[in-house]
Amino acid sequence: MPLPRVVIIDGRAHRWADLLKLRREQATPDVTQPPLFTDLKTDCRPASQRRAAGRYAEPTLLAILENPPTPPKQKRVLTARKRPPRGKAKSL
């Protein structure tokens, strides 16, 4: 069965050869796409500081001076109260 020369799309007749030509033109762009970031800057931080996990694990001296670590909370020690001895109650 031969290929159709005309394709009907939305009630309009289109030549198959024209559709193939348009598709080839769309598949190969004429102009190259410009880069998104033309002036990339190199990261000069130490390797441990380049990621958030590294900055959290090994804070720098300036970060420690700006936000000094809080001392750990001391646990409250409960002491037993002295109870009156059990036994006979004092009578008044």
C-alpha positions as a printed Julia matrix, in Angstrom:
92×3 Matrix{Float64}:
   0.0    0.0     0.0
   1.6    3.32   -0.98
   2.02   6.15    1.52
  -0.62   8.85    1.38
   0.42  12.11   -0.3
  -2.11  14.17    1.66
  -2.91  14.02    5.37
  -6.06  15.58    6.76
  -5.55  17.26   10.17
  -8.39  19.2    11.8
 -10.31  19.21    8.53
  -7.4   20.71    6.54
  -5.38  18.85    3.93
  -1.57  18.95    4.32
   0.99  17.5     1.92
   3.03  14.73    3.55
   6.26  15.94    1.94
   5.74  19.44    3.38
   5.2   18.01    6.87
   8.42  15.98    6.63
  10.33  19.06    5.45
   9.01  21.15    8.37
   9.9   18.42   10.83
  13.49  18.2     9.54
  13.87  21.98    9.84
  12.62  21.9    13.43
  14.89  18.98   14.38
  18.1   20.8    13.36
  18.39  24.25   14.97
  20.02  26.98   12.9
  21.69  28.84   15.75
  23.63  27.25   18.56
  22.17  27.87   21.98
  24.23  30.36   24.0
  25.52  29.12   27.36
  23.44  29.96   30.39
  26.35  31.1    32.55
  29.05  32.82   30.56
  31.23  33.86   33.46
  31.47  30.93   35.85
  33.44  31.72   38.96
  35.67  29.14   40.57
  34.94  28.21   44.15
  38.0   29.14   46.19
  36.71  27.74   49.49
  38.38  24.7    51.06
  36.99  21.35   49.94
  35.29  20.74   53.29
  33.45  24.08   53.1
  31.99  23.7    49.59
  28.95  21.72   50.71
  26.46  22.47   53.46
  27.24  19.2    55.22
  30.93  20.1    55.37
  30.23  23.59   56.68
  28.05  22.11   59.39
  30.54  19.38   60.33
  33.6   21.66   60.36
  32.66  25.27   61.11
  35.33  27.87   60.46
  36.87  30.07   63.13
  34.84  33.1    62.05
  31.59  31.15   62.26
  32.46  30.06   65.79
  33.24  33.65   66.83
  29.99  34.97   65.36
  27.83  32.25   66.89
  29.54  30.87   69.99
  28.39  27.38   70.9
  25.91  27.21   73.74
  27.05  25.28   76.81
  25.25  22.0    77.35
  22.39  22.11   79.81
  23.21  20.67   83.19
  21.0   17.89   84.36
  19.01  18.65   87.4
  19.78  16.24   90.19
  16.9   15.38   92.45
  17.73  14.93   96.09
  15.61  12.93   98.45
  13.78  14.86  101.13
  14.15  13.85  104.69
  10.97  12.21  105.8
   9.81  11.82  109.34
  10.34   8.3   110.61
   7.41   5.97  110.24
   5.73   4.72  113.26
   3.75   6.24  116.0
   2.44   9.7   115.34
   3.16  12.35  117.91
   0.19  13.33  119.96
  -0.27  16.84  121.08
